Amino acid sequence: MSMGISGIGGSYAPQAMSGASARMPPTQKMATLFSQIDTSGTGLITQSQFTQAFQTMKPTAGFRAMGADAVFQALNPSSSGTVSQQNFVQGMTKLMTQFHSAGSSGS
């Protein structure tokens, strides 16, 4: 039941995950992805959980270029060591928008 994050940060449309409904809003896709990464069900994801998911869920080129550590730090600016669902959804949406803007301006 693994959903990849392939398509996140694509240069044209922010598709959150393969296997997700195309009609699902990006924030809902990110919330679903968060739930998959939060394997302990605590409502928080650790850097270890995020790194493991990053390695297995096939992120797009923009995320791969940043690397798991940099993406996690972008989601966790307070350096608390964990990311809440709200911060994950907001942070991933912001990164997707940045990747989209960068991809659009270069074309």
Order of alpha helices (4+ residues) and beta strands (2+ residues): alpha-beta-alpha-alpha-alpha-beta-alpha
